[in-house]
Amino acid sequence: DLEAISTMLGRAKDAEEWKKRAERRGANVQKYFWDAQRGFFFDYNIDRNERSTYEYITTFYPLWAGAATKEQAAAVMKNVGKLEQPGGLVMSPYETEGQWDFPYAWAPTQLVAIEGMRKYGFNSDADRISYNFISMVAENFRHDGTIREKYNATTRSSETAVKAGYNINVVGFGWTNAVFLVFLHDLPQAMVEKLAEEQLHAMAN
């Protein structure tokens, strides 16, 4: 937060400027991105001067940024079922054969969405979805010893069938490792223990 940093450095004039910019940005989020009828934040096409209607995981980004009202956050959460799958949140509900659409779940967007939920008090939803994501990652690691760039959230597997974009599901991936640890840290202890028990039971069988 540049306003907070400027304040810490004793730069009051800079802090005020960053505060004004943040307020303008927040107002523009409300004006251009929010669709009250659909309960989604959408992208905005500045060339066509129109709001998109393409439902996407980025609807959670204003929650993460603290730019949504409590009512808007609640409306977004009413639509979480459009994106939630057994392995977390898919990018969109549209199956386009692109890697940034259904049925794929990517760690960075899971993190932004989950942190947005927690910021507005939707902790039980955040716990459930983050648990499903990391249990999927753990399950696949148990099968082949790898951590992947993205996962199929419907089948809870690392199998991909991408025609738009590169079709290799890259191994090793830092952001998946990092998000796994963040989610594990933020889960209630009972859910952490449940995950460990599930993995130990699966290994024993």
ABEGO torsion letter per residue (X at the ends): XAAAAAAAAGBAAAAAAAAAAAAAAAAAAAAAABBAAAGBBBBBBAAAGBBBABBBAAAAAAAAAGABBAAAAAAAAAAAAAABBAAEBBABABBAGBAABOABBBAAAAAAAAAAAAAAGBAAAAAAAAAAAAAAAAAAAAAAGBBBABBBAAAGBABBBBABEBABBBBGBAAAAAAAAAAAAABBAAAAAAAAAAAAAAAAX
